[in-house]
C-alpha cells in the first residue's frame, strides 16, 4: 500500500530528524503510528527522499490543492534538512526565529537571508574615550561643600578633630546634619573633601 501525501511529508521530516538514516526514520515512523509492519521499506524511504531532494526541497510533487494542509509538515522537513546541512548544532524546529543562534560559520542559507532582509554585516562603531583629567579640583569641591548648610558643620568638625563632637553641638543643626553626625565613623576625608 503506497504512502499518502501526509505520510510522505511525515517520513521526509523523520528522515532529516534522525540524521538522514532511512532505517531510523522508518522505525520512528512506525513508533509514532504504532505500526508493527507495513509495506514501506528503508529502500522506499530512500527513494522518497531522493524524489524530495530532486524537487529542490520545494515538495511540489507531494503537495496538491487537496493537501495544502501539508505545507507545514513539509516546511518542517525542509527546516530539518537545512539545519543538518548548514548548522553545526541542531536547533529545535518549534523555536521561534529570535531564539535560534546564528551559524558559527557563514553559510549559504544565512547569507541569502542577510541579503534578503538587507542586513549589514560591516558595522562601524565609534569609540568614546574618557580622560582622567578631573574638571573639579579638591579645593573647588571643598568650597562647594562648605557652602552647603547641611555638610558645612560636619566638614569643619572633621577637619579640626578626628573625634566625634557631642550631641549638644549638633542638636541645633538640620536633620541632614544630624544624619551625617550619626554616620561620623563611616565618613572619611581625602584631600580635605
N, C-alpha and C positions, 0 to 999 in steps of 0.2 A: 504494500500500500504506500503510495508516494506521500511525501510530507506536504502539508498545507502551506500556504504563504506565511501564516503566522508561525508555524513550526520552523519553517526555513529561517525566518528572521531570528527566532529564539536560538536556533542551532548556531547561526553565524555569531551571534553575541557570545554564546558559551564557548565557542572555539577561541575567540580572542581573550576572553576572561581566563581561560585555562592554559595560557601560554602557548597558543597555536598548536595544541595537541588534540588531534581529532578523536582519539580514543577517550581521552579525559572529557572532552566536550560531550561525547555520546553518553558516557557514564553519568555526567552531571544532568544531562537532559532526561535520562531515564529516572534518575533520583527525583528530579523536580516534578515529574509527571507520574511517579510511582509505577513505572513500566518495568516489567521483568525483561521482556524481549519485544522487539518489533522488527520490521523488515529492513530498517535502516542499519547500515554497517558503517564502520570507520571510513571505508573507501568512499561510500556515498557522501559522507560528510566532507571528505577531501574534495570530491567533485563539486559539491555545493559551494565550498569556499573558493575553488578555482573560478567558478562562474561568477561568484560575488566579486572577486578581485578583477576579473576581466571587464566588469562594468565600470571600473574606476571607482568603486565604492559608492556609486550613486544608487544602486539597488533597483534600477529601472525594471529589470526582469522580474523582481519579486513583488513589485507594487503595481496594483491596478486601481482603478477608481473604486471598485467594490471594497478594496482592502486598504483604504487610506489610513485607517486606524493603526496600521503597522509602521507608519513613518517614525514614531517614537522608538519602537523596538529596534528598527534598523539603524536609526541615528545613534542609539546607544552602542550598537555593534561597531559602527564607524568610529565612534569616540574611543572604544576599546582598542581598535586597530591602530589609530593614531597614537594613543598613549603608549602602546607597546613598541611602536616603531621609533618614536621620537623622544620619549621621556625615559630617563634612567630609572626613576621611581614611578610606580603605578599609583595614580590617584583614584579616589572613589568617583564613580560615574555620577552619583547623585549629589555631589558637592556643587555649590554654585560657583560661577566663574571667578568671583572675587576671592574665594578661599583656596584656589589652586595655586600652587607655586609655579613660577615660570621655569622654563628649562634651564639647566645649568649651562648647557652649550646652546649656541644659536642653531635653531633647526628651521627647516623649510616651512613647517606649519606656523611657527611663531613669527617668522619673518614676513610671511604673507599676511598674517593678522595685523602686524605692525604697519605694513603698507596700507592695508585696507582702512584702518582706523587713523591713519596719518599720525602715528605716534613718533615722537622724537627719540632718537637713540643717543644723540650727542647733546647733552645739556650742559651749558656753561653755568658756572656758579661763581658769583662774586664773593670774595672773602674779605671780611672786615677784620682789621687788626685793632687791638686795644693798646693804648700806650700806658706806660707805668707812671707817666707824669701826672701828678695829682693837682687839679686846679686849686684845691684848698690846702693851705699850709696849716700847720698845727696852731700857729698864732691866730690865724683868722678864725679857726674853729673855736678856739678858747674865747675869743672876743664875742662870738655869737652865743656861746653857752653862757657867758657872763651877762648877756642882755636878757636871757630867759629868766623870768622871776621864779620859776619852779626849780631850775637847776642851779642858779647862782649861789644860794646859801650852802648847798651840799658841796659844790665845787670849791668854794672858798675854804670851807672847813677841811676838805680832803687835802687841799694844797698846804694848809697851815699845820695840820696834825694828822697822824695815821690813826689816832684813837677816835672812836665814835663819840659824838657830842651827846650831852644829856638830853632827855626828852624835854626838859624845861626850855632849852634853847630852840627847839624845833616846834613846840606846841603852837606858837602863834602863826606859823607858816601855813602855806596852802596844802590841800590834801595830796597833791602830786609830790610836793617836797617831803611830806611825811612818808609817802611811799618809798621815795628814794632813800630816806633815812632808814627805813626797815630793811632795805637791800644794801646797806652800807658795806657789809663784808664781801658782797659779790661785785661791787663797783671798783674798778681798778683804773688808775690814771696811767696814761702813756704819753709822754712829752707834754704834760700839763693838760691833757684833754681827757 
